[in-house]
Amino acid sequence: MIVQIRDIAASCAACGRTEFESSTRGRLVPTSTLKCSHCGASYSYLQLVDQIGQAAMRRANQALEELKKKKPN
């Protein structure tokens, strides 16, 4: 499975891949454990969602900086 919100997907910190496997069936909760399908590194669902949030904030901050550069003085 790919843990993704809109167009931002979480990736494994060890190998960079985006495919994960859950050890439990059903709905994911913050403490659910997911393993990278490629290298087996383990993450909580919360860690992966937090990674997505951080990437979204970086993207938003970059967009704001670009707007500031274009704004006439």
HELIX and SHEET records of a PDB file:
HELIX    1   1 TYR A   45  LYS A   70  1                                  26    
SHEET    1   A 2 GLN A   4  ILE A   5  0                                        
SHEET    2   A 2 ILE A   8  ALA A   9 -1                                        
SHEET    1   B 3 PHE A  20  SER A  22  0                                        
SHEET    2   B 3 THR A  33  CYS A  36 -1                                        
SHEET    3   B 3 SER A  42  SER A  44 -1                                        
END                                                                             
